[in-house]
Amino acid sequence: MKLSKTRLTAAHWDWMASARTEDGTVVWAEELPTEPQVDAAQKRLGCTFDPAYVRFLREFGGALIGADPLYGLYVASAMGDDEDVVSATLHFRSDKGLRVDDWYVVSNDGRGGPIGVAPDGRVRLSDHGEVVPVADSFPTYLAQRIHKADYDRRNR
């Protein structure tokens, strides 16, 4: 199956579902959130999640894609820690120097920098307060992450 690097397609969703059962490349949360829980998270954070992120939450809960976390509402059971979209977002928003006050944080860069979705829908990284573009949208970001994990799995 050929996966696009930048456009999220049905093949990406299928890959996510099959990668878990094939070799553990993707680890999902053990629980999936309900619609009221997703709504409560958005309300608590004062934002509206991208529809593709809502689908991700509803189908996977949270995940590790390769070695990279993708926060959900129950990512703790996937990652073995207490990071989820709400706690991560509130944590990073408390550091005003990071300039993420209106983002919801969906991941990190592995060095402590939050990766989040800004109100304009673009995905950005705060690298010690310097805001760096990552992707034009959450669907593009997810497609990039899946493509990278698939590439890494095939080239081990």
DSSP file (Angstrom, degrees, kcal/mol; ACC not computed):
  #  RESIDUE AA STRUCTURE BP1 BP2  ACC     N-H-->O    O-->H-N    N-H-->O    O-->H-N    TCO  KAPPA ALPHA  PHI   PSI    X-CA   Y-CA   Z-CA
    1    1 A M              0   0    0      0, 0.0     2,-0.5     0, 0.0     0, 0.0   0.000 360.0 360.0 360.0 127.7    0.0    0.0    0.0
    2    2 A K        -     0   0    0      0, 0.0     2,-0.5     0, 0.0     9,-0.1  -0.762 360.0-157.0 -90.7 128.5    1.4    3.4   -1.0
    3    3 A L        -     0   0    0     -2,-0.5     2,-0.1   144,-0.1     5,-0.1  -0.898  13.5-127.6-109.2 131.8    1.0    6.1    1.5
    4    4 A S        -     0   0    0     -2,-0.5   143,-0.2     3,-0.3     5,-0.1  -0.431   9.4-142.2 -68.6 148.0    1.1    9.8    0.7
    5    5 A K  S    S+     0   0    0     -2,-0.1   142,-0.1     1,-0.1    -1,-0.1   0.740  94.6  19.0 -79.8 -24.5    3.5   11.9    2.7
    6    6 A T  S    S+     0   0    0      1,-0.2     2,-0.6   137,-0.1   137,-0.2   0.587 108.5  69.7-128.6 -12.6    1.2   14.9    2.9
    7    7 A R  S    S-     0   0    0    136,-0.1     2,-0.3   135,-0.1    -3,-0.3  -0.944  71.8-134.1-117.8 118.5   -2.5   14.0    2.2
    8    8 A L        +     0   0    0     -2,-0.6     2,-0.2    -3,-0.1   132,-0.1  -0.529  36.7 171.1 -70.8 124.4   -4.3   11.9    4.8
    9    9 A T    >>  -     0   0    0     -2,-0.3     4,-1.4    -5,-0.1     3,-0.8  -0.724  52.0 -93.7-127.2 174.7   -6.2    9.2    3.0
   10   10 A A  H 3> S+     0   0    0      1,-0.2     4,-2.5    -2,-0.2     5,-0.2   0.833 122.3  64.1 -58.5 -32.4   -8.2    6.1    3.8
   11   11 A A  H 3> S+     0   0    0      1,-0.2     4,-2.4     2,-0.2    -1,-0.2   0.854  99.0  52.7 -62.2 -34.5   -5.0    4.1    3.4
   12   12 A H  H <> S+     0   0    0     -3,-0.8     4,-2.5     2,-0.2    -1,-0.2   0.931 109.6  47.3 -66.3 -45.1   -3.4    6.0    6.3
   13   13 A W  H  X S+     0   0    0     -4,-1.4     4,-1.9     1,-0.2    -2,-0.2   0.909 113.4  49.1 -62.6 -40.5   -6.3    5.1    8.6
   14   14 A D  H  X S+     0   0    0     -4,-2.5     4,-2.6     2,-0.2     5,-0.2   0.901 109.3  52.5 -63.9 -40.7   -6.1    1.4    7.4
   15   15 A W  H  X S+     0   0    0     -4,-2.4     4,-3.2     2,-0.2     5,-0.2   0.927 107.1  52.4 -60.9 -44.7   -2.4    1.5    8.0
   16   16 A M  H  X S+     0   0    0     -4,-2.5     4,-1.0     1,-0.2    -1,-0.2   0.926 112.5  45.5 -56.8 -45.6   -2.9    2.7   11.6
   17   17 A A  H  X S+     0   0    0     -4,-1.9     4,-0.8     1,-0.2    -1,-0.2   0.896 119.4  39.9 -66.8 -40.5   -5.3   -0.1   12.3
   18   18 A S  H  X S+     0   0    0     -4,-2.6     4,-2.1     1,-0.2    -2,-0.2   0.818 104.3  65.7 -81.5 -30.2   -3.2   -2.8   10.7
   19   19 A A  H  X>S+     0   0    0     -4,-3.2     4,-1.7     1,-0.2     5,-1.0   0.855  99.5  53.9 -62.1 -34.2    0.2   -1.7   12.0
   20   20 A R  H  X5S+     0   0    0     -4,-1.0     4,-0.6    -5,-0.2    -1,-0.2   0.928 113.3  40.8 -65.0 -44.2   -0.8   -2.4   15.5
   21   21 A T  H  <5S+     0   0    0     -4,-0.8    -2,-0.2     1,-0.1    -1,-0.2   0.769 113.8  54.4 -78.5 -24.1   -1.8   -6.0   14.8
   22   22 A E  H  <5S-     0   0    0     -4,-2.1    -2,-0.2     1,-0.1    -3,-0.2   0.965 134.6 -27.5 -76.1 -52.8    1.2   -6.6   12.5
   23   23 A D  H  <5S-     0   0    0     -4,-1.7    -3,-0.2    -5,-0.2    -2,-0.1   0.328  83.2 -96.2-152.5  11.1    4.2   -5.7   14.6
   24   24 A G  S  <<S+     0   0    0     -5,-1.0    -4,-0.2    -4,-0.6    42,-0.1   0.653  74.1 138.3  79.1  13.1    3.4   -3.1   17.2
   25   25 A T  S    S+     0   0    0     -6,-1.0    41,-2.6     1,-0.2     2,-0.5   0.849  76.0  40.7 -58.8 -33.0    4.7   -0.2   15.1
   26   26 A V  E    S-A   65   0A   0     -7,-0.3     2,-0.5    39,-0.2    39,-0.2  -0.973  73.8-166.0-117.2 130.1    1.6    1.6   16.4
   27   27 A V  E     -A   64   0A   0     37,-2.1    37,-2.3    -2,-0.5     2,-0.2  -0.972  12.6-160.8-115.0 125.0    0.5    1.3   20.0
   28   28 A W  E     -A   63   0A   0     -2,-0.5    35,-0.2    35,-0.2    33,-0.1  -0.571  26.5 -94.0-100.2 164.7   -3.0    2.6   20.8
   29   29 A A        -     0   0    0     33,-1.7    46,-0.1    31,-1.5    33,-0.1  -0.393  30.0-128.4 -67.6 155.0   -4.6    3.6   24.1
   30   30 A E  S    S+     0   0    0     44,-0.4     2,-0.4    -2,-0.1    -1,-0.1   0.692  90.7  49.2 -81.6 -19.2   -6.6    0.8   25.8
   31   31 A E  S    S-     0   0    0     43,-0.3    43,-0.2    29,-0.1    42,-0.1  -0.925  71.7-145.5-121.6 147.0   -9.7    3.0   26.1
   32   32 A L        -     0   0    0     -2,-0.4    26,-0.1    41,-0.1     2,-0.1  -0.907  25.3-118.7-108.6 139.1  -11.5    5.1   23.6
   33   33 A P        -     0   0    0      0, 0.0     2,-0.1     0, 0.0    28,-0.1  -0.368  22.4-123.4 -74.9 153.9  -13.2    8.3   24.6
   34   34 A T     >  -     0   0    0      1,-0.1     4,-2.1    -2,-0.1     5,-0.2  -0.462  29.6-104.4 -85.4 166.0  -16.9    8.9   24.3
   35   35 A E  H  > S+     0   0    0      1,-0.2     4,-2.6     2,-0.2     5,-0.2   0.911 122.8  52.6 -59.0 -43.4  -18.3   11.9   22.4
   36   36 A P  H  > S+     0   0    0      0, 0.0     4,-2.3     0, 0.0    -1,-0.2   0.860 108.3  51.6 -62.3 -32.6  -19.1   13.7   25.6
   37   37 A Q  H  > S+     0   0    0      2,-0.2     4,-2.0     1,-0.2    -2,-0.2   0.895 110.3  47.6 -69.4 -39.4  -15.5   13.2   26.8
   38   38 A V  H  X S+     0   0    0     -4,-2.1     4,-2.1     2,-0.2     5,-0.2   0.930 113.2  49.0 -64.3 -44.8  -14.1   14.7   23.5
   39   39 A D  H  X S+     0   0    0     -4,-2.6     4,-2.3     1,-0.2    -2,-0.2   0.901 110.1  51.3 -61.0 -41.2  -16.6   17.6   23.8
   40   40 A A  H  X S+     0   0    0     -4,-2.3     4,-2.6     1,-0.2    -1,-0.2   0.881 107.9  52.4 -65.0 -37.9  -15.5   18.2   27.5
   41   41 A A  H  X S+     0   0    0     -4,-2.0     4,-1.9     2,-0.2    -1,-0.2   0.920 110.3  47.7 -64.0 -43.4  -11.8   18.2   26.5
   42   42 A Q  H  X>S+     0   0    0     -4,-2.1     5,-2.1     1,-0.2     4,-1.1   0.918 113.0  48.7 -63.3 -42.7  -12.5   20.9   23.8
   43   43 A K  H  <5S+     0   0    0     -4,-2.3     3,-0.5     1,-0.2    -2,-0.2   0.923 110.2  50.9 -63.7 -44.0  -14.5   22.9   26.2
   44   44 A R  H  <5S+     0   0    0     -4,-2.6    -1,-0.2     1,-0.2    -2,-0.2   0.867 116.7  40.9 -61.9 -36.2  -11.8   22.7   28.9
   45   45 A L  H  <5S-     0   0    0     -4,-1.9    -1,-0.2    -5,-0.2    -2,-0.2   0.553 107.2-126.6 -90.3  -8.4   -9.1   23.8   26.4
   46   46 A G  T  <5S+     0   0    0     -4,-1.1     2,-0.3    -3,-0.5    -3,-0.2   0.888  72.1  99.2  67.2  40.0  -11.3   26.5   24.8
   47   47 A C  S   <S-     0   0    0     -5,-2.1     2,-0.5    -6,-0.1    -1,-0.2  -0.901  71.1-118.3-145.9 172.0  -10.8   25.2   21.3
   48   48 A T        -     0   0    0     -2,-0.3     2,-0.1    -3,-0.1    -9,-0.0  -0.985  33.5-131.1-117.0 122.5  -12.4   23.1   18.6
   49   49 A F        -     0   0    0     -2,-0.5    -7,-0.0   -11,-0.1     5,-0.0  -0.401  29.3 -99.4 -70.8 147.2  -10.4   20.0   17.5
   50   50 A D    >>  -     0   0    0      1,-0.1     4,-2.2    -2,-0.1     3,-0.6  -0.391  33.8-118.8 -57.9 140.5   -9.7   19.3   13.9
   51   51 A P  H 3> S+     0   0    0      0, 0.0     4,-2.3     0, 0.0     5,-0.1   0.845 115.4  53.8 -55.4 -35.1  -12.2   16.7   12.6
   52   52 A A  H 3> S+     0   0    0      2,-0.2     4,-2.4     1,-0.2     5,-0.1   0.855 107.6  50.8 -68.4 -33.2   -9.4   14.4   11.7
   53   53 A Y  H <> S+     0   0    0     -3,-0.6     4,-2.8     2,-0.2    -1,-0.2   0.895 108.6  51.6 -69.4 -39.1   -8.1   14.7   15.3
   54   54 A V  H  X S+     0   0    0     -4,-2.2     4,-2.6     2,-0.2    -2,-0.2   0.927 110.4  48.9 -61.6 -43.7  -11.6   13.9   16.6
   55   55 A R  H  X S+     0   0    0     -4,-2.3     4,-2.4     2,-0.2     5,-0.3   0.932 110.2  51.4 -61.2 -44.7  -11.6   10.8   14.4
   56   56 A F  H  X>S+     0   0    0     -4,-2.4     4,-2.9     1,-0.2     5,-1.0   0.933 111.6  47.7 -56.1 -47.3   -8.2    9.8   15.7
   57   57 A L  H  X5S+     0   0    0     -4,-2.8     4,-1.2     3,-0.2    -2,-0.2   0.932 113.8  46.5 -59.0 -46.9   -9.4   10.2   19.3
   58   58 A R  H  <5S+     0   0    0     -4,-2.6    -1,-0.2     1,-0.2    -2,-0.2   0.810 122.1  35.3 -69.2 -31.1  -12.5    8.1   18.6
   59   59 A E  H  <5S+     0   0    0     -4,-2.4    -2,-0.2    -5,-0.2    -1,-0.2   0.772 137.3  13.2 -94.5 -28.4  -10.7    5.3   16.8
   60   60 A F  H  <5S-     0   0    0     -4,-2.9   -31,-1.5    -5,-0.3     2,-1.2   0.612  75.7-147.6-125.6 -19.6   -7.4    5.1   18.6
   61   61 A G  S  <<S-     0   0    0     -4,-1.2    12,-1.8    -5,-1.0    13,-1.3  -0.133  75.6 -28.4  80.1 -42.0   -7.7    7.1   21.9
   62   62 A G  S    S-     0   0    0     -2,-1.2   -33,-1.7    10,-0.3     2,-0.3  -0.824  75.7-165.8 167.7 163.1   -4.1    8.1   21.7
   63   63 A A  E     -AB  28  70A   0      7,-2.2     7,-3.0    -2,-0.3     2,-0.5  -0.999  29.9-126.7-162.7 159.7   -1.0    6.4   20.2
   64   64 A L  E     -AB  27  69A   0    -37,-2.3   -37,-2.1    -2,-0.3     2,-0.7  -0.990  26.9-164.0-105.2 124.9    2.6    5.9   19.8
   65   65 A I  E >  S-AB  26  68A   0      3,-3.1     3,-1.7    -2,-0.5     2,-0.5  -0.921  70.2 -42.5-111.8 104.8    3.4    6.0   16.1
   66   66 A G  T 3  S-     0   0    0    -41,-2.6   -39,-0.1    -2,-0.7    80,-0.0  -0.661 124.9 -30.0  67.3-126.2    6.8    4.5   15.8
   67   67 A A  T 3  S+     0   0    0     -2,-0.5    -1,-0.2    -3,-0.1   -41,-0.1   0.398 120.3  99.6 -98.0   1.8    8.6    6.2   18.7
   68   68 A D  E <   -B   65   0A   0     -3,-1.7    -3,-3.1    77,-0.1     2,-0.2  -0.754  67.1-133.9 -99.0 130.8    6.5    9.4   18.6
   69   69 A P  E     -B   64   0A   0      0, 0.0     2,-0.4     0, 0.0    39,-0.4  -0.514  12.0-166.6 -76.7 147.4    3.6   10.1   20.9
   70   70 A L  E     -B   63   0A   0     -7,-3.0    -7,-2.2    -2,-0.2    37,-0.2  -0.909  27.2-132.8-129.9 104.5    0.3   11.4   19.6
   71   71 A Y        +     0   0    0     35,-2.8     2,-0.2    -2,-0.4    13,-0.1  -0.224  35.7 159.9 -63.8 142.1   -1.6   12.5   22.6
   72   72 A G        -     0   0    0     11,-0.3    13,-3.0   -12,-0.1    14,-0.3  -0.393  57.9 -81.5-130.2-149.1   -5.2   11.5   23.0
   73   73 A L  S    S+     0   0    0    -12,-1.8   -11,-0.2    11,-0.2     3,-0.1   0.623 128.3  30.0 -97.8 -17.4   -7.5   11.4   25.9
   74   74 A Y  S >> S+     0   0    0    -13,-1.3     3,-1.1   -43,-0.2     4,-0.5  -0.117  74.4 130.0-130.1  36.6   -6.2    8.0   27.1
   75   75 A V  H >>  +     0   0    0    -14,-0.3     4,-3.0     1,-0.2     3,-0.8   0.728  58.3  79.5 -65.4 -20.2   -2.7    8.1   25.9
   76   76 A A  H 3> S+     0   0    0      1,-0.3     4,-2.6     2,-0.2     5,-0.4   0.893  92.6  49.0 -55.5 -40.6   -1.5    7.1   29.4
   77   77 A S  H <4 S+     0   0    0     -3,-1.1    -1,-0.3     1,-0.2    -2,-0.2   0.749 115.2  45.1 -73.6 -20.6   -2.3    3.5   28.7
   78   78 A A  H << S+     0   0    0     -3,-0.8    -2,-0.2    -4,-0.5    -1,-0.2   0.853 126.4  27.6 -84.1 -37.6   -0.5    3.7   25.4
   79   79 A M  H  < S-     0   0    0     -4,-3.0    -2,-0.2     2,-0.2    -3,-0.2   0.610  97.8-122.4-103.9 -15.0    2.6    5.5   26.7
   80   80 A G  S  < S+     0   0    0     -4,-2.6     2,-0.2    -5,-0.4    -3,-0.1   0.716  82.3  83.3  78.0  18.8    2.8    4.5   30.3
   81   81 A D  S    S-     0   0    0     -5,-0.4    -1,-0.3    -6,-0.3    -2,-0.2  -0.752  89.7-100.1-138.3-170.1    2.7    8.0   31.5
   82   82 A D  S    S+     0   0    0     -2,-0.2     2,-0.5    -3,-0.1    -6,-0.1   0.152  70.5 127.1-105.9  21.4    0.1   10.6   32.3
   83   83 A E        +     0   0    0     -8,-0.1   -11,-0.3     4,-0.1     2,-0.3  -0.662  23.3 150.4 -82.7 127.2    0.3   12.8   29.1
   84   84 A D     >  -     0   0    0     -2,-0.5     4,-2.9   -13,-0.1     5,-0.4  -0.884  61.2 -91.0-140.2 173.8   -2.9   13.4   27.3
   85   85 A V  H  > S+     0   0    0    -13,-3.0     4,-1.8    -2,-0.3    20,-0.5   0.865 124.0  45.3 -59.0 -37.8   -4.0   16.3   25.2
   86   86 A V  H  > S+     0   0    0    -14,-0.3     4,-2.6     2,-0.2     5,-0.2   0.966 117.3  40.5 -72.2 -52.3   -5.6   18.1   28.1
   87   87 A S  H  > S+     0   0    0      1,-0.2     4,-2.3     2,-0.2    -2,-0.2   0.904 118.0  48.4 -65.8 -39.5   -2.8   17.7   30.6
   88   88 A A  H  X S+     0   0    0     -4,-2.9     4,-2.7     2,-0.2     5,-0.3   0.935 113.2  47.8 -64.6 -45.0   -0.1   18.3   28.0
   89   89 A T  H  X S+     0   0    0     -4,-1.8     4,-2.6    -5,-0.4    -2,-0.2   0.939 113.9  45.8 -61.9 -47.5   -1.8   21.5   26.7
   90   90 A L  H  X S+     0   0    0     -4,-2.6     4,-1.2     2,-0.2    -1,-0.2   0.893 113.0  51.7 -64.3 -38.7   -2.4   22.9   30.2
   91   91 A H  H  < S+     0   0    0     -4,-2.3     3,-0.5    -5,-0.2     4,-0.4   0.959 114.4  41.1 -60.9 -51.8    1.2   22.1   31.2
   92   92 A F  H >< S+     0   0    0     -4,-2.7     3,-1.1     1,-0.2     6,-0.3   0.848 110.4  57.5 -69.6 -33.1    2.7   23.8   28.2
   93   93 A R  H 3< S+     0   0    0     -4,-2.6    -1,-0.2    -5,-0.3    -2,-0.2   0.797  95.5  66.5 -65.5 -26.1    0.3   26.8   28.3
   94   94 A S  T 3< S+     0   0    0     -4,-1.2     2,-1.0    -3,-0.5    -1,-0.2   0.713  88.2  72.2 -69.1 -18.3    1.5   27.4   31.9
   95   95 A D    X   -     0   0    0     -3,-1.1     3,-2.1    -4,-0.4     4,-0.4  -0.802  68.8-170.9 -97.0  93.8    5.0   28.3   30.4
   96   96 A K  G >  S+     0   0    0     -2,-1.0     3,-1.0     1,-0.3     5,-0.2   0.729  78.0  69.0 -60.8 -23.4    4.2   31.7   28.8
   97   97 A G  G 3  S+     0   0    0      1,-0.2    -1,-0.3     2,-0.1    -4,-0.1   0.671  88.1  65.7 -69.7 -16.0    7.6   31.8   27.1
   98   98 A L  G <  S-     0   0    0     -3,-2.1    31,-0.2    -6,-0.3    -1,-0.2   0.698  95.5-139.2 -80.4 -18.7    6.6   28.9   24.8
   99   99 A R    <   +     0   0    0     -3,-1.0     3,-0.1    -4,-0.4    -3,-0.1   0.904  64.4 122.7  63.2  44.5    4.0   31.0   23.1
  100  100 A V    >   +     0   0    0     -5,-0.3     3,-1.8    -8,-0.3    -7,-0.1   0.043  21.5 129.2-120.0  23.5    1.4   28.2   22.9
  101  101 A D  T 3  S+     0   0    0      1,-0.3    -1,-0.1    -5,-0.2    -8,-0.1   0.745  81.4  32.6 -55.7 -29.2   -1.5   29.9   24.8
  102  102 A D  T 3  S+     0   0    0     -3,-0.1    -1,-0.3     2,-0.0     2,-0.2   0.209 101.2  97.1-116.5  15.7   -4.1   29.2   22.1
  103  103 A W    <   -     0   0    0     -3,-1.8     2,-0.5    15,-0.1    15,-0.2  -0.553  64.7-137.1 -91.7 161.7   -2.8   25.8   20.9
  104  104 A Y  E     -C  117   0B   0     13,-1.5    13,-2.6    -2,-0.2     2,-0.5  -1.000  29.4-131.2-112.8 130.5   -3.9   22.3   21.8
  105  105 A V  E     +C  116   0B   0    -20,-0.5   -16,-0.3    -2,-0.5    11,-0.3  -0.677  32.1 170.8 -89.7 121.2   -0.8   20.2   22.1
  106  106 A V  E     -     0   0B   0      9,-2.1   -35,-2.8    -2,-0.5     2,-0.3   0.547  63.3 -15.9-106.7 -11.0   -0.9   16.9   20.3
  107  107 A S  E     -C  115   0B   0      8,-1.8     8,-2.3   -37,-0.2     2,-0.3  -0.921  59.4-116.9-166.6-171.0    2.7   15.7   20.7
  108  108 A N  E     -C  114   0B   0    -39,-0.4    17,-0.0    -2,-0.3     8,-0.0  -0.951  24.7-119.1-142.6 164.7    6.3   16.7   21.6
  109  109 A D        -     0   0    0      4,-2.2    16,-0.0    -2,-0.3   -41,-0.0   0.347  53.3-105.4 -88.8   7.8    9.5   16.8   19.6
  110  110 A G  S    S+     0   0    0      3,-0.2    -1,-0.1     1,-0.0   -42,-0.0   0.344 114.0  71.3  85.5  -7.6   11.4   14.3   21.9
  111  111 A R  S    S-     0   0    0      2,-0.2    -1,-0.0     0, 0.0    -3,-0.0   0.153 123.5 -86.0-123.6  15.0   13.4   17.1   23.4
  112  112 A G  S    S+     0   0    0      1,-0.3    16,-0.1    15,-0.0    15,-0.0   0.409  85.7 131.6  99.1  -2.6   10.7   18.7   25.4
  113  113 A G        -     0   0    0     14,-0.1    -4,-2.2    15,-0.0    -1,-0.3  -0.721  54.9-125.5 -87.9 130.2    9.2   21.0   22.8
  114  114 A P  E     -C  108   0B   0      0, 0.0    12,-2.3     0, 0.0     2,-0.5  -0.482  14.7-156.5 -74.5 141.6    5.4   21.0   22.4
  115  115 A I  E     +CD 107 125B   0     -8,-2.3    -9,-2.1    10,-0.2    -8,-1.8  -0.984  30.7 158.9-113.9 123.5    3.9   20.3   19.0
  116  116 A G  E     -CD 105 124B   0      8,-2.6     8,-2.9    -2,-0.5     2,-0.6  -0.888  44.3-105.8-144.5 171.3    0.4   21.7   18.7
  117  117 A V  E     -CD 104 123B   0    -13,-2.6   -13,-1.5    -2,-0.3     6,-0.2  -0.892  34.5-149.2-102.9 122.0   -2.4   22.9   16.5
  118  118 A A    >   -     0   0    0      4,-2.8     3,-2.5    -2,-0.6   -15,-0.1  -0.371  33.9 -96.8 -82.8 165.7   -2.9   26.6   16.4
  119  119 A P  T 3  S+     0   0    0      0, 0.0    -1,-0.1     0, 0.0   -16,-0.1   0.769 124.0  61.0 -56.4 -26.4   -6.4   28.3   16.0
  120  120 A D  T 3  S-     0   0    0      2,-0.1     3,-0.1     1,-0.1    -3,-0.0   0.450 119.2-110.6 -80.7   1.8   -5.7   28.6   12.2
  121  121 A G  S <  S+     0   0    0     -3,-2.5    17,-0.4     1,-0.3     2,-0.2   0.311  75.7 131.3  90.1  -8.2   -5.4   24.8   12.0
  122  122 A R        -     0   0    0     15,-0.2    -4,-2.8    -5,-0.1     2,-0.5  -0.516  55.9-127.8 -80.3 147.1   -1.6   24.8   11.3
  123  123 A V  E     +DE 117 135B   0     12,-2.3    11,-2.7    -6,-0.2    12,-1.8  -0.809  35.2 175.9 -96.3 132.3    0.6   22.5   13.3
  124  124 A R  E     -DE 116 133B   0     -8,-2.9    -8,-2.6    -2,-0.5     2,-0.4  -0.906  25.6-138.1-135.6 160.1    3.6   24.1   14.9
  125  125 A L  E     -DE 115 132B   0      7,-2.7     7,-3.2    -2,-0.3     2,-0.8  -0.960  11.6-145.9-115.4 135.2    6.5   23.4   17.2
  126  126 A S  E     - E   0 131B   0    -12,-2.3     2,-1.0    -2,-0.4     5,-0.2  -0.903  15.2-170.7-100.5 108.3    7.6   25.7   20.0
  127  127 A D  E >  S- E   0 130B   0      3,-2.9     3,-1.5    -2,-0.8   -14,-0.1  -0.782  77.1 -40.8-100.9  88.9   11.4   25.3   20.2
  128  128 A H  T 3  S-     0   0    0     -2,-1.0    -1,-0.2     1,-0.3     3,-0.1   0.868 123.7 -42.6  55.5  40.1   12.2   27.2   23.4
  129  129 A G  T 3  S+     0   0    0      1,-0.3     2,-0.7   -31,-0.2    -1,-0.3   0.218 113.6 116.7  93.9 -14.8    9.7   29.9   22.4
  130  130 A E  E <   -E  127   0B   0     -3,-1.5    -3,-2.9     2,-0.0     2,-0.5  -0.798  62.9-138.1 -86.0 120.1   10.6   30.0   18.7
  131  131 A V  E     -E  126   0B   0     -2,-0.7    -5,-0.2    -5,-0.2   -32,-0.0  -0.692  22.7-172.4 -86.4 122.9    7.5   28.9   16.8
  132  132 A V  E     -E  125   0B   0     -7,-3.2    -7,-2.7    -2,-0.5     2,-0.1  -0.949  24.5-119.1-118.3 129.3    8.4   26.7   13.9
  133  133 A P  E     +E  124   0B   0      0, 0.0    -9,-0.2     0, 0.0     3,-0.1  -0.429  33.9 169.3 -65.7 140.3    5.9   25.5   11.2
  134  134 A V  E     -     0   0B   0    -11,-2.7     2,-0.3     1,-0.5   -10,-0.2   0.698  61.8 -11.2-116.7 -46.8    5.5   21.7   11.1
  135  135 A A  E     -E  123   0B   0    -12,-1.8   -12,-2.3     1,-0.1    -1,-0.5  -0.987  56.0-118.9-155.5 156.7    2.5   21.1    8.8
  136  136 A D  S    S-     0   0    0     -2,-0.3     2,-0.3   -14,-0.2    -1,-0.1   0.715  95.6  -3.5 -70.7 -20.9   -0.3   23.0    7.2
  137  137 A S  S  > S-     0   0    0    -15,-0.1     4,-2.3     1,-0.1   -15,-0.2  -0.978  74.3 -99.9-161.9 166.1   -3.0   21.0    9.1
  138  138 A F  H  > S+     0   0    0    -17,-0.4     4,-3.0    -2,-0.3     5,-0.3   0.924 120.4  54.6 -62.8 -43.4   -3.5   18.1   11.5
  139  139 A P  H  > S+     0   0    0      0, 0.0     4,-2.4     0, 0.0    -1,-0.2   0.910 110.1  47.3 -57.3 -39.6   -4.4   15.7    8.7
  140  140 A T  H  > S+     0   0    0      2,-0.2     4,-2.5     1,-0.2    -2,-0.2   0.922 112.1  50.2 -64.4 -43.8   -1.1   16.6    6.9
  141  141 A Y  H  X S+     0   0    0     -4,-2.3     4,-2.4     2,-0.2    -1,-0.2   0.926 111.6  47.7 -59.8 -46.3    0.8   16.1   10.2
  142  142 A L  H  X S+     0   0    0     -4,-3.0     4,-2.6     1,-0.2     5,-0.2   0.916 111.1  50.9 -63.2 -43.2   -0.8   12.7   10.8
  143  143 A A  H  X S+     0   0    0     -4,-2.4     4,-2.7    -5,-0.3    -1,-0.2   0.910 110.6  49.9 -60.2 -41.8   -0.1   11.6    7.3
  144  144 A Q  H  X S+     0   0    0     -4,-2.5     4,-2.4     2,-0.2    -2,-0.2   0.919 111.4  48.4 -62.3 -43.8    3.6   12.7    7.7
  145  145 A R  H  X S+     0   0    0     -4,-2.4     4,-2.4     2,-0.2    -2,-0.2   0.917 113.8  45.9 -63.9 -43.7    3.9   10.8   11.0
  146  146 A I  H  X S+     0   0    0     -4,-2.6     4,-2.7     2,-0.2     5,-0.2   0.920 112.0  51.7 -65.9 -43.6    2.4    7.6    9.5
  147  147 A H  H  X S+     0   0    0     -4,-2.7     4,-2.6    -5,-0.2    -2,-0.2   0.921 111.6  47.4 -59.0 -44.6    4.5    7.8    6.4
  148  148 A K  H  X S+     0   0    0     -4,-2.4     4,-2.9     2,-0.2    -2,-0.2   0.925 112.7  47.9 -63.7 -45.3    7.7    8.1    8.5
  149  149 A A  H  X S+     0   0    0     -4,-2.4     4,-2.4     2,-0.2    -2,-0.2   0.900 113.1  48.6 -63.4 -40.4    6.7    5.2   10.8
  150  150 A D  H  X S+     0   0    0     -4,-2.7     4,-2.3     2,-0.2    -2,-0.2   0.922 112.4  48.6 -64.8 -44.1    5.9    3.1    7.7
  151  151 A Y  H  X S+     0   0    0     -4,-2.6     4,-1.4    -5,-0.2    -2,-0.2   0.935 112.5  48.1 -60.0 -47.2    9.2    4.0    6.1
  152  152 A D  H  < S+     0   0    0     -4,-2.9    -2,-0.2     1,-0.2    -1,-0.2   0.899 111.3  50.8 -61.6 -41.0   11.1    3.2    9.3
  153  153 A R  H >< S+     0   0    0     -4,-2.4     3,-0.9     1,-0.2    -1,-0.2   0.905 111.4  47.5 -64.0 -41.1    9.3   -0.1    9.7
  154  154 A R  H 3< S+     0   0    0     -4,-2.3    -1,-0.2     1,-0.2    -2,-0.2   0.742 114.1  47.9 -71.9 -22.8   10.1   -1.1    6.1
  155  155 A N  T 3<        0   0    0     -4,-1.4    -1,-0.2    -3,-0.2    -2,-0.2   0.034 360.0 360.0-111.2  26.2   13.8   -0.2    6.4
  156  156 A R    <         0   0    0     -3,-0.9    -1,-0.2    -5,-0.1    -2,-0.1   0.477 360.0 360.0 -73.7 360.0   14.8   -1.8    9.7
